Amino acid sequence: MSLQPHHDGSATYVPEQEPALGQTVPVFVRVPVGAGVDQVYLRTTGDGEPRFAEAVVDRTAGGDVWWRAEVEVRNPVSNYRFLLDGAAGARWLNAAGTAGHDVPDHGDFKLVSHAPPPAWTRDAVIYQIFPDRFARSAAADGRPAPDWAIPCDWDTPVIGRGPETPRQFYGGDLDGITERLDHLERLGVNTVYLTPIFPARSNHRYDASSFDTVDPLLGGDAALVRLADAVRARGWRLVGDITSNHTGDAHRWFTDAVSDVDAPERELYYFDLPGSDYESWNGVTSLPKLNWGSAELRHRFATAEDSLLRRWLRPPYGLDGWRVDVANMTGRRGADAYTHEVARLLREVVAQTRPDALLLAEHGHDHTGDLDRDGWHGTMNYVGFTDPVWSWLRAGDDPVPNFLGTPGGVRRRDADAVLATMNAYRSLVSWRSYTHSWQLLGSHDSARIRTVVGDAARQEVAAGLLATMPGTPVVFAGDELGLTGTNGEGSRTPMPWHRPESWDRRTFEAYRSLLALRRDEPALRHGGLRWVYADADTLVFLREAPTGTVLALARRAPGVPVHLPGLPAADNIYGGAPALHPNAPLPADGPTFQLWRARRGPRLTHSA
């Protein structure tokens, strides 16, 4: 460990969290006494030109010197970093940490003056539901299976790969979800995210045949109204899933385009291509790709008064926002590069229709170039959270396929690589985009976390990181019961409501307790992030806020006791370890996840 200065975008360091264009806002950098820093300079790049200004000492407290500087929000995204000078030599401090060499601007801290994400998302805890596999109401028994389906009993094993996989039909519906909201209440979530609910010819419904109605197999429009009303009655939110990159090949837009080469729908897709009839998602011909160069598509999808984007945000449905499927590919094809235009357009339309609605992008890989552009509010942070947590906690020697099927699957890595990965992606977006992105341990598109980590103890460590790190935690339905699955399709496991003896009660209680702590501790929802220790099997970090400080210890295996000079007295609030006394070691057992609440303000001065 070494003494390290620190800054992040949380309120401790940036008191003005919603800066306006043209405003000048104070920012603070924290430098431990003895770090060899005698002067701090602020570097900004307003209008593309670097400028330096001297920071001043604001206060000295608890062994730290707090320097203050002023940043002009000159541009919609205003970059800044710090130059630290003194006996230790000149170093840069940017969002990736300190560096003794020159660094490019894209790793700078960022102030964003675009309209902020909806305020409710900062406190959201999201529960993801794959409707076909969650719960069946009594009404579902009276609906005949569609012609494309293979009807399955609720205990029929899920086929994880093969031509039958998208055709397995279990018949879960929206009223079934409504009937099970008490389970979500006990767990401690406050936002429900549904994968697609429109008519389709698959169980996943990403091949929509219409955007105009809810699939009758799910109970139709009326069932969505009932679910939305029940969710709102609990003070929760309901988020839908929209495919902006493609439709299904049974969609009326596409069938009209295929049947008539002069149809106006022809321009909504990519037809008459060399070597193929039309462009589709990854060559899957049932998913024809939408052409966002088409003004007609933009009208039908977004800007029309009765567009699909608007309709479902309005009463009586009142969705609280959209998760955008395949946002990374939307508007991208060859020389076509409409992605940022589309993201900005969809956000504008969503805000016009419902100012407090969320627009969240799916990315399975590097999302950093698509955020902070007045488009997506955030992303599904697979690369900056899911993958590194998996690689640190994975068990066994058998390959575990990751979200995008990297050859060799998930590689086992130590904590230094985990931190490097997390910091690399976090440092390339604003703090605002980072904290409004979804952190998840798995989804309907990935293996189950229990399969990755192997046992309840390591899953508890993973759940601890999910509940206590910055960002919006997302729980995939069934993870809290210890369900398993080796890949995305295989993890779409029916919820075992009728077999409560199969539930992993320890895991459920861990999720419930951790989510309750997140709800009760402001620092876990709004605090900064400061890493204070790491070895191969151990991660220690602080969540710091003006309201208080929480210390977290995550271990994947037993190790040596961790000594942190300057550690304040702290009370254990999760994991059962003793209270901490100044200079006392952190416990060495593991796998374990422990939390302490400091009895006084933050005093730690060491960083990994």
C-alpha positions as CSV (number, residue, x, y, z in Angstrom):
1,M,0.0,0.0,0.0
2,S,1.1,3.6,-0.5
3,L,-0.3,7.0,0.3
4,Q,-2.4,8.2,-2.6
5,P,-4.4,11.4,-3.2
6,H,-8.1,10.9,-4.2
7,H,-10.9,12.5,-6.0
8,D,-14.1,11.2,-7.5
9,G,-17.4,12.7,-8.7
10,S,-19.4,12.1,-5.5
11,A,-20.8,14.9,-3.4
12,T,-17.8,14.8,-1.0
13,Y,-15.6,16.0,-3.8
14,V,-18.0,17.7,-6.1
15,P,-20.8,19.3,-4.1
16,E,-22.7,20.5,-7.2
17,Q,-24.0,17.3,-8.6
18,E,-26.1,18.9,-11.4
19,P,-24.0,21.7,-12.9
20,A,-25.4,24.0,-15.5
21,L,-23.6,25.1,-18.7
22,G,-21.6,28.3,-17.9
23,Q,-21.6,27.6,-14.1
24,T,-18.4,27.5,-12.1
25,V,-18.3,24.8,-9.5
26,P,-15.9,23.9,-6.7
27,V,-14.1,20.6,-6.8
28,F,-11.9,19.1,-4.0
29,V,-8.9,16.8,-4.0
30,R,-7.8,14.9,-0.9
31,V,-4.1,14.6,-0.4
32,P,-2.7,12.6,2.6
33,V,-0.2,14.5,4.8
34,G,3.2,13.0,4.0
35,A,2.4,12.3,0.3
36,G,5.0,14.7,-0.9
37,V,2.6,17.2,-2.4
38,D,3.2,20.9,-1.9
39,Q,1.1,22.3,-4.7
40,V,-1.9,21.3,-6.7
41,Y,-2.9,22.6,-10.1
42,L,-6.2,22.1,-11.9
43,R,-6.0,21.4,-15.6
44,T,-9.1,22.0,-17.7
45,T,-9.7,21.8,-21.5
46,G,-12.5,24.2,-22.2
47,D,-13.2,24.6,-25.9
48,G,-10.4,22.1,-26.5
49,E,-7.6,24.3,-25.0
50,P,-5.6,23.2,-21.9
51,R,-5.6,25.8,-19.1
52,F,-4.0,25.6,-15.6
53,A,-5.1,27.2,-12.3
54,E,-3.7,26.9,-8.9
55,A,-5.7,25.1,-6.3
56,V,-5.8,26.4,-2.7
57,V,-5.8,24.6,0.6
58,D,-9.4,24.5,1.9
59,R,-8.8,22.6,5.2
60,T,-6.7,20.0,6.9
61,A,-8.5,17.2,8.7
62,G,-7.7,13.7,9.9
63,G,-4.3,13.6,8.3
64,D,-5.5,14.8,4.9
65,V,-5.1,18.2,3.2
66,W,-8.2,19.1,1.2
67,W,-7.4,21.3,-1.9
68,R,-10.1,23.3,-3.6
69,A,-10.2,24.5,-7.2
70,E,-12.9,25.9,-9.5
71,V,-14.0,24.3,-12.7
72,E,-15.9,26.3,-15.4
73,V,-18.6,24.1,-17.0
74,R,-17.6,25.6,-20.4
75,N,-18.8,22.7,-22.5
76,P,-21.6,20.1,-22.2
77,V,-18.9,17.7,-21.0
78,S,-16.1,19.5,-19.3
79,N,-12.9,17.6,-18.6
80,Y,-10.5,18.3,-15.7
81,R,-7.7,16.7,-13.8
82,F,-5.1,17.6,-11.2
83,L,-1.3,18.1,-11.4
84,L,0.3,17.3,-8.0
85,D,3.7,18.7,-7.4
86,G,6.2,18.6,-4.6
87,A,8.9,16.4,-3.0
88,A,7.4,13.2,-4.5
89,G,7.7,14.7,-8.0
90,A,5.0,15.8,-10.5
91,R,2.1,13.4,-10.9
92,W,-1.2,13.6,-12.7
93,L,-4.4,12.6,-10.9
94,N,-7.2,11.7,-13.2
95,A,-10.2,9.3,-13.1
96,A,-7.9,6.3,-13.4
97,G,-5.7,7.3,-10.5
98,T,-2.2,8.8,-10.2
99,A,0.4,8.6,-12.9
100,G,4.0,9.8,-13.2
101,H,3.7,10.1,-17.0
102,D,1.6,12.2,-19.3
103,V,-1.9,10.8,-19.9
104,P,-4.5,11.4,-22.6
105,D,-7.5,13.6,-21.9
106,H,-10.1,10.8,-22.3
107,G,-9.3,9.6,-18.8
108,D,-10.0,13.0,-17.2
109,F,-12.7,13.6,-14.6
110,K,-15.9,14.9,-16.3
111,L,-18.6,17.4,-15.4
112,V,-21.7,16.8,-17.5
113,S,-24.3,19.6,-18.0
114,H,-26.8,17.6,-20.1
115,A,-30.1,17.1,-18.3
116,P,-29.5,14.5,-15.6
117,P,-31.0,11.0,-15.4
118,P,-34.2,10.8,-13.4
119,A,-33.6,11.3,-9.7
120,W,-35.4,8.1,-8.7
121,T,-32.7,5.9,-10.4
122,R,-30.1,6.8,-7.8
123,D,-32.1,4.8,-5.2
124,A,-33.3,2.1,-7.5
125,V,-32.8,-1.6,-6.8
126,I,-33.9,-3.5,-9.9
127,Y,-35.4,-7.0,-10.3
128,Q,-35.2,-8.4,-13.8
129,I,-38.0,-10.7,-14.9
130,F,-38.1,-13.0,-17.9
131,P,-41.9,-13.2,-18.2
132,D,-42.2,-16.7,-19.7
133,R,-40.3,-18.3,-16.7
134,F,-41.4,-16.2,-13.7
135,A,-45.0,-17.2,-12.7
136,R,-48.2,-18.4,-14.2
137,S,-51.6,-17.1,-13.2
138,A,-54.7,-19.3,-13.3
139,A,-55.7,-17.5,-16.6
140,A,-52.6,-18.9,-18.3
141,D,-54.0,-22.4,-18.2
142,G,-56.8,-21.4,-20.5
143,R,-54.5,-20.0,-23.2
144,P,-53.5,-22.5,-26.0
145,A,-49.8,-22.7,-26.8
146,P,-48.9,-20.9,-30.1
147,D,-48.1,-22.8,-33.2
148,W,-44.3,-22.1,-32.9
149,A,-44.1,-23.3,-29.3
150,I,-43.0,-26.5,-27.5
151,P,-45.3,-26.5,-24.5
152,C,-43.4,-27.3,-21.3
153,D,-44.4,-28.2,-17.7
154,W,-43.0,-25.8,-15.1
155,D,-40.5,-28.6,-14.1
156,T,-39.4,-29.3,-17.7
157,P,-35.6,-28.8,-17.9
158,V,-34.5,-25.8,-19.9
159,I,-32.6,-26.6,-23.0
160,G,-29.6,-24.2,-22.9
161,R,-28.6,-24.5,-26.6
162,G,-30.2,-25.8,-29.8
163,P,-33.1,-25.2,-32.2
164,E,-35.6,-26.0,-29.5
165,T,-34.3,-23.4,-27.1
166,P,-36.3,-20.3,-28.2
167,R,-39.4,-22.5,-28.7
168,Q,-39.7,-23.9,-25.2
169,F,-42.9,-22.3,-23.8
170,Y,-43.6,-22.3,-20.1
171,G,-46.5,-19.9,-20.2
172,G,-45.6,-17.3,-17.5
173,D,-47.7,-14.2,-17.7
174,L,-48.0,-10.7,-16.3
175,D,-50.8,-11.5,-13.9
176,G,-48.5,-14.2,-12.5
177,I,-45.9,-11.5,-11.8
178,T,-48.5,-9.3,-10.1
179,E,-49.4,-12.2,-7.8
180,R,-45.8,-12.6,-6.7
181,L,-44.9,-9.0,-5.9
182,D,-44.9,-9.8,-2.2
183,H,-41.7,-11.9,-2.8
184,L,-40.1,-8.9,-4.3
185,E,-41.2,-6.8,-1.4
186,R,-39.5,-9.2,1.0
187,L,-36.4,-9.2,-1.0
188,G,-36.2,-5.4,-0.9
189,V,-36.3,-4.3,-4.5
190,N,-38.2,-1.2,-5.7
191,T,-38.1,-1.4,-9.5
192,V,-39.3,-4.2,-11.9
193,Y,-37.6,-4.6,-15.3
194,L,-39.4,-6.8,-17.8
195,T,-37.7,-8.3,-20.8
196,P,-39.9,-7.9,-23.9
197,I,-43.7,-8.2,-23.6
198,F,-44.7,-7.7,-27.2
199,P,-46.1,-10.5,-29.5
200,A,-43.3,-12.6,-31.1
201,R,-42.5,-16.1,-32.3
202,S,-40.1,-17.0,-29.5
203,N,-40.1,-17.3,-25.7
204,H,-37.7,-14.4,-25.4
205,R,-39.8,-12.0,-27.6
206,Y,-36.9,-10.0,-28.9
207,D,-38.3,-10.9,-32.4
208,A,-41.3,-8.7,-32.0
209,S,-44.1,-9.1,-34.5
210,S,-45.8,-5.9,-33.3
211,F,-45.1,-3.0,-30.9
212,D,-48.8,-2.0,-30.8
213,T,-50.0,-4.5,-28.1
214,V,-48.9,-6.7,-25.3
215,D,-48.7,-10.3,-26.2
216,P,-52.1,-12.0,-25.5
217,L,-50.1,-15.0,-24.1
218,L,-49.0,-12.6,-21.3
219,G,-52.5,-11.4,-20.7
220,G,-52.6,-8.6,-23.2
221,D,-52.8,-4.8,-22.6
222,A,-55.1,-5.2,-19.6
223,A,-52.6,-7.4,-17.7
224,L,-49.9,-4.8,-18.1
225,V,-52.3,-2.2,-16.7
226,R,-52.9,-4.4,-13.7
227,L,-49.2,-5.0,-13.2
228,A,-48.4,-1.3,-13.5
229,D,-51.1,-0.3,-11.1
230,A,-49.9,-2.9,-8.6
231,V,-46.2,-1.8,-8.9
232,R,-47.2,1.9,-8.5
233,A,-49.3,1.1,-5.5
234,R,-46.2,-0.1,-3.7
235,G,-44.3,3.1,-4.7
236,W,-42.1,1.2,-7.2
237,R,-41.2,1.7,-10.8
238,L,-41.7,-0.5,-13.9
239,V,-39.2,-0.5,-16.8
240,G,-39.8,-2.1,-20.2
241,D,-37.5,-3.5,-22.9
242,I,-37.5,-2.2,-26.5
243,T,-35.5,-3.5,-29.5
244,S,-34.2,-0.5,-31.5
245,N,-31.8,-2.5,-33.6
246,H,-34.2,-5.0,-35.2
247,T,-37.7,-6.4,-35.3
248,G,-38.9,-9.9,-35.9
249,D,-39.4,-11.2,-39.4
250,A,-43.1,-11.6,-38.6
251,H,-43.4,-7.8,-37.9
252,R,-45.9,-6.1,-40.1
253,W,-43.3,-3.5,-41.2
254,F,-41.1,-6.3,-42.4
255,T,-43.8,-8.5,-44.0
256,D,-45.1,-5.4,-45.9
257,A,-41.6,-4.6,-47.1
258,V,-41.0,-8.1,-48.3
259,S,-44.3,-8.4,-50.1
260,D,-44.0,-5.1,-52.0
261,V,-40.7,-3.6,-53.2
262,D,-42.4,-0.2,-53.5
263,A,-43.9,-0.3,-50.0
264,P,-42.9,2.6,-47.7
265,E,-41.7,0.0,-45.1
266,R,-38.9,-1.0,-47.5
267,E,-36.7,1.9,-46.3
268,L,-37.1,0.8,-42.6
269,Y,-34.7,-2.1,-43.2
270,Y,-31.6,-2.9,-45.3
271,F,-32.6,-4.8,-48.4
272,D,-30.9,-5.9,-51.7
273,L,-27.5,-6.4,-50.2
274,P,-24.6,-8.3,-51.9
275,G,-24.7,-11.9,-50.8
276,S,-28.0,-11.7,-48.9
277,D,-31.6,-10.4,-49.3
278,Y,-31.4,-8.2,-46.2
279,E,-29.3,-7.3,-43.1
280,S,-30.1,-9.1,-39.9
281,W,-28.7,-9.1,-36.3
282,N,-25.6,-11.2,-36.4
283,G,-26.9,-13.1,-39.5
284,V,-30.0,-14.4,-37.6
285,T,-32.5,-14.0,-40.4
286,S,-35.5,-13.9,-38.0
287,L,-34.2,-10.6,-36.7
288,P,-34.0,-8.1,-39.6
289,K,-32.0,-5.0,-38.8
290,L,-33.6,-1.5,-38.7
291,N,-32.2,1.3,-40.9
292,W,-32.0,4.4,-38.8
293,G,-31.1,6.4,-41.9
294,S,-34.8,6.3,-42.6
295,A,-36.8,9.4,-41.6
296,E,-39.9,7.2,-41.7
297,L,-38.4,4.8,-39.1
298,R,-37.6,7.7,-36.8
299,H,-41.1,8.9,-37.2
300,R,-42.8,5.6,-36.5
301,F,-40.5,4.5,-33.7
302,A,-40.0,7.8,-31.9
303,T,-41.3,11.1,-33.0
304,A,-44.9,10.5,-34.0
305,E,-47.4,11.4,-31.4
306,D,-48.6,7.8,-31.2
307,S,-45.1,6.2,-31.6
308,L,-44.3,3.0,-29.8
309,L,-41.7,4.8,-27.7
310,R,-44.3,7.2,-26.4
311,R,-47.4,5.0,-26.1
312,W,-46.2,2.7,-23.4
313,L,-44.8,5.6,-21.2
314,R,-48.3,7.1,-21.0
315,P,-51.3,6.2,-18.9
316,P,-52.8,3.7,-18.4
317,Y,-49.5,1.7,-18.7
318,G,-47.1,4.4,-17.5
319,L,-43.8,2.5,-17.9
320,D,-41.0,4.4,-16.1
321,G,-38.5,4.0,-18.9
322,W,-36.9,1.6,-21.4
323,R,-34.0,-0.7,-21.4
324,V,-32.8,-0.6,-25.0
325,D,-31.8,-3.9,-26.4
326,V,-28.6,-4.1,-28.6
327,A,-28.0,-0.4,-28.1
328,N,-24.4,-0.9,-29.1
329,M,-25.4,-1.9,-32.6
330,T,-28.4,0.4,-33.1
331,G,-27.7,2.7,-36.0
332,R,-24.4,1.1,-36.8
333,R,-23.8,-0.8,-40.1
334,G,-20.8,-0.4,-42.3
335,A,-20.5,3.3,-43.2
336,D,-23.7,4.1,-41.4
337,A,-23.0,5.6,-38.0
338,Y,-26.3,6.9,-36.5
339,T,-25.9,5.5,-33.0
340,H,-25.4,8.8,-31.2
341,E,-28.1,10.5,-33.2
342,V,-30.5,7.8,-32.3
343,A,-29.6,7.8,-28.6
344,R,-30.1,11.6,-28.5
345,L,-33.4,11.4,-30.4
346,L,-34.8,8.6,-28.2
347,R,-33.8,10.5,-25.1
348,E,-35.4,13.7,-26.3
349,V,-38.7,11.9,-27.2
350,V,-38.7,10.0,-23.8
351,A,-38.1,13.3,-21.9
352,Q,-40.9,15.1,-23.8
353,T,-43.3,12.3,-23.1
354,R,-42.3,11.6,-19.5
355,P,-39.6,13.8,-18.0
356,D,-38.8,11.3,-15.2
357,A,-38.4,8.2,-17.5
358,L,-35.2,6.2,-17.8
359,L,-33.4,5.3,-21.1
360,L,-30.8,2.6,-20.3
361,A,-28.6,1.0,-23.0
362,E,-27.5,-2.6,-23.3
363,H,-23.8,-3.0,-24.1
364,G,-22.0,-6.3,-23.7
365,H,-18.6,-4.8,-24.2
366,D,-17.0,-1.4,-24.3
367,H,-19.7,1.2,-23.7
368,T,-17.5,4.2,-22.9
369,G,-17.7,5.9,-26.3
370,D,-21.5,5.9,-26.2
371,L,-22.2,7.6,-22.9
372,D,-22.1,11.3,-21.8
373,R,-23.6,12.4,-25.1
374,D,-27.1,13.5,-24.1
375,G,-28.3,10.0,-25.1
376,W,-28.4,6.9,-22.9
377,H,-28.6,7.6,-19.2
378,G,-26.3,4.7,-18.5
379,T,-25.5,1.1,-19.6
380,M,-25.6,-2.4,-18.4
381,N,-22.1,-2.6,-17.0
382,Y,-21.1,-6.1,-18.0
383,V,-17.5,-5.2,-18.7
384,G,-16.8,-2.9,-15.8
385,F,-18.5,-5.0,-13.1
386,T,-19.9,-8.4,-14.1
387,D,-16.9,-9.8,-15.9
388,P,-14.3,-8.7,-13.3
389,V,-16.4,-10.0,-10.4
390,W,-16.9,-13.3,-12.2
391,S,-13.1,-13.6,-13.0
392,W,-12.2,-13.0,-9.4
393,L,-14.8,-15.3,-7.8
394,R,-15.2,-18.0,-10.4
395,A,-14.8,-21.6,-9.1
396,G,-13.7,-24.9,-10.6
397,D,-11.6,-25.6,-13.7
398,D,-14.4,-26.0,-16.2
399,P,-14.8,-23.2,-18.7
400,V,-17.6,-20.7,-17.8
401,P,-18.9,-18.9,-20.9
402,N,-19.2,-15.2,-20.5
403,F,-21.8,-12.9,-21.9
404,L,-20.3,-12.6,-25.4
405,G,-18.6,-16.0,-25.5
406,T,-14.9,-15.0,-25.4
407,P,-12.8,-18.0,-26.4
408,G,-11.8,-19.9,-23.3
409,G,-14.6,-18.4,-21.2
410,V,-14.1,-16.6,-18.0
411,R,-10.5,-16.5,-16.9
412,R,-9.6,-16.7,-13.3
413,R,-7.9,-13.4,-12.2
414,D,-6.6,-11.9,-8.9
415,A,-7.8,-8.7,-7.4
416,D,-5.2,-6.5,-9.1
417,A,-6.6,-7.4,-12.5
418,V,-10.1,-7.0,-11.2
419,L,-9.4,-3.5,-10.0
420,A,-7.5,-2.6,-13.2
421,T,-10.5,-3.7,-15.3
422,M,-13.1,-1.9,-13.1
423,N,-11.0,1.3,-13.0
424,A,-10.3,1.2,-16.8
425,Y,-14.0,1.4,-17.7
426,R,-15.0,3.6,-14.8
427,S,-12.4,6.2,-15.7
428,L,-13.6,6.7,-19.3
429,V,-17.1,7.9,-18.4
430,S,-18.4,10.6,-16.1
431,W,-19.2,9.7,-12.5
432,R,-22.8,10.4,-13.3
433,S,-22.9,7.8,-16.1
434,Y,-21.1,5.3,-14.0
435,T,-23.3,5.6,-11.0
436,H,-26.5,5.5,-13.1
437,S,-25.4,2.4,-15.0
438,W,-26.7,-1.0,-14.0
439,Q,-24.4,-3.3,-12.1
440,L,-25.4,-6.9,-12.3
441,L,-24.0,-10.4,-11.5
442,G,-25.8,-12.0,-14.4
443,S,-28.9,-11.7,-16.5
444,H,-31.1,-13.7,-19.0
445,D,-28.1,-13.3,-21.4
446,S,-25.5,-14.9,-19.2
447,A,-24.6,-17.8,-16.9
448,R,-26.1,-17.7,-13.4
449,I,-23.8,-16.2,-10.7
450,R,-24.2,-19.4,-8.6
451,T,-22.9,-21.5,-11.5
452,V,-19.9,-19.1,-12.0
453,V,-18.9,-19.0,-8.3
454,G,-19.9,-22.5,-7.3
455,D,-21.3,-22.1,-3.8
456,A,-23.4,-19.9,-1.5
457,A,-20.4,-18.4,0.3
458,R,-18.8,-16.9,-2.8
459,Q,-22.2,-15.8,-4.1
460,E,-22.7,-13.9,-0.9
461,V,-19.4,-12.1,-1.6
462,A,-20.6,-11.3,-5.1
463,A,-24.0,-10.1,-3.7
464,G,-22.1,-7.9,-1.2
465,L,-20.2,-6.2,-4.0
466,L,-23.4,-5.8,-6.0
467,A,-25.2,-4.1,-3.1
468,T,-22.4,-1.8,-1.9
469,M,-20.5,-0.6,-4.9
470,P,-21.6,2.5,-6.9
471,G,-24.2,2.0,-9.6
472,T,-27.7,0.6,-9.8
473,P,-27.9,-3.0,-8.5
474,V,-29.9,-5.5,-10.7
475,V,-31.0,-8.9,-9.4
476,F,-31.9,-11.5,-12.0
477,A,-35.0,-13.3,-10.8
478,G,-34.0,-16.5,-9.1
479,D,-30.4,-15.6,-8.3
480,E,-31.6,-14.8,-4.7
481,L,-32.7,-18.5,-4.5
482,G,-29.4,-19.9,-5.7
483,L,-30.7,-21.0,-9.2
484,T,-28.1,-22.2,-11.7
485,G,-27.5,-22.0,-15.4
486,T,-24.4,-22.3,-17.6
487,N,-25.3,-19.8,-20.3
488,G,-27.9,-17.2,-21.2
489,E,-30.6,-19.5,-22.4
490,G,-29.9,-22.1,-19.8
491,S,-30.2,-19.5,-17.0
492,R,-33.8,-18.7,-17.9
493,T,-34.9,-21.0,-15.2
494,P,-38.6,-21.2,-14.1
495,M,-39.0,-19.9,-10.6
496,P,-39.6,-22.9,-8.2
497,W,-42.6,-21.4,-6.4
498,H,-44.1,-24.9,-5.9
499,R,-40.8,-26.3,-4.5
500,P,-39.9,-23.9,-1.6
501,E,-37.7,-26.7,-0.1
502,S,-35.3,-26.2,-3.0
503,W,-34.7,-22.5,-2.2
504,D,-31.3,-21.6,-0.8
505,R,-32.5,-19.7,2.3
506,R,-29.0,-18.5,3.2
507,T,-28.6,-16.8,-0.2
508,F,-32.1,-15.2,0.0
509,E,-31.3,-13.8,3.5
510,A,-28.0,-12.5,2.3
511,Y,-29.6,-10.6,-0.6
512,R,-32.4,-9.4,1.6
513,S,-30.0,-8.1,4.3
514,L,-27.6,-6.5,1.9
515,L,-30.3,-4.7,-0.1
516,A,-31.8,-3.4,3.2
517,L,-28.4,-2.0,4.2
518,R,-28.2,-0.3,0.8
519,R,-31.6,1.3,1.4
520,D,-30.7,2.4,4.9
521,E,-27.1,3.7,4.4
522,P,-26.9,6.8,2.2
523,A,-23.2,6.3,1.6
524,L,-24.0,3.0,-0.2
525,R,-26.3,4.8,-2.6
526,H,-24.7,8.2,-3.0
527,G,-21.1,7.9,-1.6
528,G,-17.8,8.0,-3.4
529,L,-15.6,5.0,-4.0
530,R,-12.1,4.7,-2.5
531,W,-10.1,1.5,-2.7
532,V,-7.9,1.1,0.3
533,Y,-6.4,-2.3,0.0
534,A,-6.1,-5.3,-2.3
535,D,-4.2,-8.5,-2.4
536,A,-4.9,-11.6,-4.6
537,D,-7.8,-12.7,-2.5
538,T,-8.9,-9.5,-0.8
539,L,-10.6,-6.2,-1.7
540,V,-11.2,-3.4,0.8
541,F,-12.9,-0.2,-0.1
542,L,-14.7,2.8,1.4
543,R,-18.0,4.4,0.5
544,E,-17.8,8.0,1.7
545,A,-20.5,10.6,1.9
546,P,-21.1,13.7,3.9
547,T,-23.5,11.7,6.0
548,G,-20.9,9.0,7.0
549,T,-18.6,6.3,5.8
550,V,-18.9,2.6,5.3
551,L,-15.9,0.2,5.1
552,A,-16.3,-3.0,3.0
553,L,-14.1,-6.1,3.1
554,A,-14.6,-8.8,0.4
555,R,-12.5,-12.0,0.5
556,R,-12.7,-14.9,-1.8
557,A,-10.5,-17.1,0.4
558,P,-8.8,-17.0,3.8
559,G,-5.8,-14.8,3.9
560,V,-3.6,-12.7,6.2
561,P,-5.0,-10.1,8.5
562,V,-5.1,-6.6,6.9
563,H,-3.7,-3.7,8.9
564,L,-4.8,-0.3,7.8
565,P,-3.1,2.6,9.8
566,G,-5.5,5.4,10.6
567,L,-8.6,3.1,10.6
568,P,-11.3,4.7,12.7
569,A,-13.5,2.9,15.2
570,A,-16.3,1.3,13.4
571,D,-19.3,-1.0,14.1
572,N,-20.0,-4.1,12.1
573,I,-23.3,-3.9,10.2
574,Y,-23.0,-7.0,8.1
575,G,-21.1,-10.3,8.3
576,G,-20.8,-10.7,12.0
577,A,-17.2,-9.7,12.5
578,P,-16.3,-7.7,15.7
579,A,-16.3,-4.0,15.9
580,L,-13.1,-2.3,14.7
581,H,-10.8,-0.4,16.9
582,P,-8.2,2.0,15.7
583,N,-5.3,0.1,14.1
584,A,-7.0,-3.2,14.6
585,P,-6.6,-5.8,11.8
586,L,-9.4,-6.7,9.5
587,P,-10.4,-10.4,9.8
588,A,-8.6,-13.0,7.8
589,D,-11.3,-15.6,7.3
590,G,-13.0,-16.2,4.0
591,P,-14.9,-16.4,1.7
592,T,-16.6,-13.5,3.5
593,F,-18.2,-10.1,3.0
594,Q,-18.1,-7.7,5.9
595,L,-19.3,-4.1,6.4
596,W,-18.5,-1.6,9.1
597,R,-20.0,1.9,9.7
598,A,-17.4,4.4,10.9
599,R,-18.2,6.0,14.3
600,R,-16.8,9.3,13.1
601,G,-15.8,10.9,9.8
602,P,-13.5,9.2,7.3
603,R,-9.9,9.0,8.4
604,L,-8.2,6.4,6.3
605,T,-5.3,7.7,4.3
606,H,-4.1,4.6,2.5
607,S,-5.1,3.4,-0.9
608,A,-4.3,0.3,-2.9
